[in-house]
Amino acid sequence: MHIAIIGNGISGVTAARWIRKLSDHKITIISSETEHFYSRTALMYIYMGHMRYEDTKPYEDWFWSKNRIDLLHAHVNGVDFKSKHLDLDNGSKLNYDKLIIATGSKSNKFGWPGQDLDGVSGLYSFQDLENMELYSEGLKRAVVVGGGLIGLEMAEMFHSRDIPVSMIVRETNYWDNIMPIEEAQMIGDHIIEHGIDLRLESNLQEIIDDGHGKVSGIIVKETGDQIECGYVGLTAGVSPNVSFLKETDLNIERGIVVNEYLESNLMDVYAIGDCSQHSNPAPGRRPIEAVWYTGRIMGETVAHTICDKKTKYIPGIWFNSAKFLDIEYQVYGDIPRELPNGISSLFWKHADNKKSIRINFDTSTKVVIGFNLMGVRYRHEICDKWLAEGIHIEEMLPQLALANFDPEFYDCYEKEVVALYNEQNGTSISLNSKRGLNDVFSFLKNKIRA
């Protein structure tokens, strides 16, 4: 059986690796982006000089032939689902028995005048990185449109080369459509402290043509201000990269609609990762989740189903992590931007306005439902365990130091968090002062045994 996989991101590559572990099927990964799989989240570090492209490849180039996974560097123009073949940009066709579509996302464009000028792109693909590099030499100013994680990454990239950058953000605070207001304001303050021109409650009206097909500036809709620039980054979110399949029999809404087994409406066709849209997502989860770890889980899940071990996709407990300039960010479980009725939040913030710990819990049952961490790192396994078990906050707080994953000699703030809870609730909980590797090793050892 021949399994074709369109896309060599984390989803497609994980599927290929697991299919090989479970079978001897022929596997071909097709991608027009790069010849080999690389870590997309490391694009910024290539630009900033921290890594080389070859350093971002998780596997050596010989890995693929050794594991009998064929790589085809080509662009898929279309798919004939009836005759089961892919139409490639070199004029050839590639037949398949089963097809996995893992084409990822593309940067959003909203019909702005000038959005297709030279010197305008998103930050999703390796080609986007090359485009940034092409226009960076002698660049006097860049403008980034959008205030999500990718937008700040792009701003940091320009900032690392001393290129002035303005961020055009429509929200009242940076990313406050996702984060609680306290954390959003903290990151906004941090962006400004770094000398980045953050313009909140602002929208892009137009990208200005220099008369030769290249960007020369932008106009801010609300004020009419014109910002001269030689590059515009469009980072107002991403959407499933499925436009080349829109005129087919595949069921597509925003993404390719799949069931709990990641099966599309067409026989032997599956969709995973950013391009998939779940018809019946798990409670509290979105139909489309463009994050690394869900893509990895989908890749492993679909491999089992294709290899005759039909498996439902279970995303597990929500998790994400990022870095806002030099403030690290982690979220586990349910941390909505606004607290719904019946949910309480224990929120502690350091006086330096660069570190905070938020713990959400059910007001009536006191069951912990989420963690939000800024500038403080907690262990994934421990937070995941507490959330899965539905631990009572007053049972968890004495153990809170066990979760801390900051390096040795870093200051720890769990004592302050427990004291704040006691003050707010009239309790007298004490923090177990034992914080060390023995506690962690004991926990992990028991976890492995279980």
N, C-alpha and C positions, 0 to 999 in steps of 0.2 A: 504494500500500500504506500502511495506517495502522499505525503502531507506537505502542502505549501503554506508558508507563513509570510504574509505581507507585513513588513515592519520589523526592524531589528532593535527595538527598544527593550526595556526591561520585561514587558509582557511577552512579546514574541520570543525573545531569547530564553526566558524561563520556561515557556511552553516547549521549545525545542529541546532544552536540556532534560526536562522531565520525560518527554516522549522517548528520548534516547535511553534514559534510565529504565524505562518500563517496556521497551520494545526494540525491534530491529527494523522498524519502518524506515523508508527513505524520507529524508527531511530536507527541504530547501527553504532558506530564509531569503526573501527578496527585499532589497532596500535601495533607494536611489540617494539616500542621504550620505552615508559613509560605508566603506567596505566592511568595517568591523564594528561591533557593538562597543559603545563607550558610555561613560557615565554622564548623562545629560546635565545633572546638577553641578557638574564640574566645569561647565562652559565658562563661567565667570573667572575661575581660577587660571584657565589658560590665558585669557585676556590680561589678567592682572600679573601674569608672570610667575605664579606660584607653582604651576604644573605645565608640562608639555602634553600635547595631544596623546602621545603614546602612553603617558602616565595615567590617562583616564580610562584605558581599556582594561576591564577586569580580567580578561583572559589573553594569554599570548596568542599570536596569530596562528600558531600551529595547532591550537586547541581544537579548532573546528574540523580540520581534516582528520585528526586523531579520533575524534568522536563521531566521525561520519555524518557531519552536518554540513550540507552544501550551502555556500554563500553566493548569491547572485546579485551583483551590483547593477541594478537596472530599475527603471521606473515602470510601474504598472499603469497603463493608460486606461484599462477597463477589464472587466471580468465577464466571461460568458458562462453563466451559471448552469445553463442547460447542457452544454457540451463539456463543461468542467475544464476550462482553460483560461489562462491569464494572457491578455494582450500586452506585450512589452514595447517599450519605446524604440527598441532596435528592429521592430518589425516581426520578431519571432513570437511564438506562442509557447506557453508552459502548461502542460496538462497536470491535473491533480486528481486525487481521489477524495481528499478532505482538505478544506481550506480554513485557515485561521486568519482573520483580519485583525491586525494589531497596528493600525496606522497612526495612532496617537492623536495629538491635537494640532491645531494651527492657531496663530495669533488672530484675535478678533479685529475686524475692520468694520466700521459702521457708516461707510459711505462719505467720509470726510473729503471735501475737495482737497486734492493733492496727495491723497494717501498712497498713491502708486508712484510717486516721484522717486528719483534716485536719492539715496541717503535717508530712506524711510524703511524701517523693518521692525519686526518683533524680536524676541529673544527666546526662541524655542529650538531651532535646528542649528546644526553645525554651519550651514550656509548663512544663517543670521549672524553668527559670530564672525565669519569671514567678511560679511558686509560691514559690520562695526569696525573691524580692523582696517578695511579698505579706506574708510572715511575718517579715521582717527588722526592721521598725520596732519598736523597743522590745524586741527579743529579748534575753533574759538569758543564754541558753546554747543551743548546738546540739550534737547528737551525730551523728557520722558512723559508719555501720556498714560496715566493709570497708576493706581496706588497699591497694587497687590505685591506679592512676594517678588515676582519677576521684575516689576517696575523698580523696586528698590535695589535689586541685584544689578540691574543695568545702570542705575544712578551711581552705585558704588564702583562699578567698573570704570566709568568715566572719571569719577572722583579720584580713583587710584592713580590716574595719569595726569592729575591736576587740570583736567578739563572741566570748566564750570558747567553745572547742570541744573536745570529747572525741572521740577516735577509738577505736572498738572493733575490734580486729584479732585474728583467731583464731590467726594464725601466731606463732611464737616471735620473729621479727623482722619488721619491715615488709617486705612483698612478697618474703619469702624462699622462697616457692613458685615464684618466677620468677628472682630474682637470686641470684648467689653470696653467701655469707654475709657476706663482707667489705663488699661494697657495700650489702647490706641493713642491716647494723649502722651503716654510715656515715649512711645516710638516716634511720634511726631516731634516731640521736643528733642529727641536724640538725633533725628535727621537734620534739624535746624542747627544744632550744636556742631555738626560736622560741616557746616558751611554750604549745605545743599539748599537751593532756593525752592522751598516747599510752598506751593500755591493751592490752598484748600478751597473747597466749594467753587472750583473752576472747571470749565469744560473747554475742549478744543472746538474751535469753530472752523478753522481752515489752516491747511499747510500751504505756505506760499512758494510758488514756483519762481526760480531765479531767471526765468526766461529761456533756460537751456535744459529744462527737464530735471533740474536738481532743486532740492529744498534750500530755501534761504531764510525761512522763519516760520512762525506760527502766529495765529491770532487767537486770543483768549475770548471766548464767547461773552462772558458776563461783563467784562470791562472794556473790551475792544483793544486791550493792550497788544502790541506786537512785540514778540521776542525774536530777535535775530539769532539764528542758529544754523549749523551746517549738518545737523543730524537730528532725526526725530525717531524715538523709540515708541512703538505702539504696543503697550503692555496692558491694555484694558481687558484682561481676561483672555481665555482661550476657548475654543469650541472643537468638537470632534472633526477630524480630518477625513470626511467621507463624501466630499462633493463629487468625486469621480464615480461614485456609485449611486447617485441620486436618481438616475433614469432607469434603474434596474428593478427587478421584482423584490429586491431586498426591502424589508420593512425598516424604514428610516424615519425617525422623528427628528430630534436633535442629533442623536447618535444612532447606531445600529441597535435595534431593539432585540434583547436577548432574554431568555428565561433563566431560571435558577441554575441550569446546567450550562449557561453561556451559549446556548444554541439559538441561532437566528430562525426566522420563519422558513428558511430554505434548507433542504436536506444536505447534510455534510458541510454546512457553513457555520462557523463560530465567530464571535467577535469578543475581544478582550481588551482591557486597558482603557485609555482615555476615549477611544472611539465607540465604546459600548454604552448602551443605555439600558438599565435593568427595568424590566416591565413590572416587577414586584419587589422593590428594594426592601431590605431589612428595616424594621422600625427605627426611626430616627436617622436613617441614611438617605442620601440623595441618589436619584437614578443614575447620575453621572458623577464619578469621583476621580478626578485627574490627579492622583497622588501615587507616589512610587510603590508604596507597600501593597496597595490594593491591586495594582497591576501585576506585581509579583505573585500574589495569591491567586489571581485569575489565571495566570500562566500555568501554575502548578495544577490548579483544579481542572482546566480544560484538557490537560495532558492525560490525566487519569480517565476522564470520560472518553476521550478518543481511543485510549488503550483498553477499552472494554471494562473499565471500573467506574461506572457512571457516578459522578460526584457532584453534589450541590455546592455552589459557591457560597461560602460563609466568610464575610469580611472581617469578622472579629470586632474587637473594640477599637473605636476610632482613635487614630494616632496621626500626628504630623509634627514635623520639626523644621526649623529654619534658622537663619541668622539675620537679624536686622543690624547691618553694619557690624558692631562688635557686641551686640546683645543676643545671646542664644535664646531660642524659643522652643518650647515643647508643649504640646497639648495632648491629653489623654482623656477619652470619654466625652462627656457632654458638657461643653462650655459655650452656651449661646451668647450672642452679643447682648441680649437683654434677658434678665431673669424672668422665667414664667412663674405664674402663681404656684405656690407649694414647693418652690426650690429656694434654698438659702445659699449664701456664698460667704466663705471665710476668706477675706482678702487682706494680705499683708504686703506692704511696700516699704522698701528700704529708703532711707532719707536721701540717698544719692540719686533717686529717681531712675535707676538702671537695673533694679532687681525687684521682682515681686513673686509671690506665691498665692495662687487662688485655688481653693478647694470648694467645689460645689457639692451640696448634699440635699437629700430630701428633707424638707422641714419637719414632717411628722415622724418619719421612720428613722431619720438621721443616717440613712444609707448614703455612702459617698458615691457620686456619679461622675465626677470629672476633676482633672487637675489642669491648671494653666500656669506655666512657669516662664519667667523672664529673667535671664541672667543667672539662673540656678538650674542645675541638672538633676533629674531624678531617674532612677533605674526603670527601664521599660518593663522588665519582667515583674518587678514588684508592684508598680502601678497597675499593670494589666491584671495581676492576681487579685489585688484588692478590689478592683472594679468588677471583675468576673464573680467574685465571691459575695459582692454586695456588703462589704464590711461597714460596720457602724463607725461613725466618725470618732466617737469617744473610745472605741477599741483601737482605731488606727493611730490616733494622735500620739499615744505613748511610744509607738514604733516608728514614728515619722522619720527619725534619723536614719533608719535602715534604708530608706529610699534614696537618700542623698548620694549623688554620683559625682560630685565635684572632686577635683584632685586633692591629694593630701596637702595640708597647710592652708587650704582655703577656709575662709570664715564660713560657719554654718549658722543658719537662721531658724532652724526648727524650734528652738526654745522660745523665740519671739512669737512664732506662729501659735504655739500651744498657749502661751501667756495671753495672746490676743483672744483666743477662743474662750479661755477661762474668764476674761474680763467681760466679754460680750454675753456669756451664758451663765455666769455665777457658779462655775464648776471649779474644781481644784485638781485638774489632771496634771500629772507629772510626766515629763519626757524621760524615757529610758535613756540615760546618758551613754550607754554602751553603743558606740558607733565605730565599727571596724570591719576589717575584711572577714573575720571569723563569723560575724552575723550574716554577712552576704553569702559566704561560702556555704554556711549551714542551710540557708534558704534555697540556694541553687541546687545543692545536693539533694534536698528533700524533693525539689521540683523534678529533678531527673529521675529519682526513684519512682515518683508518682506516675 
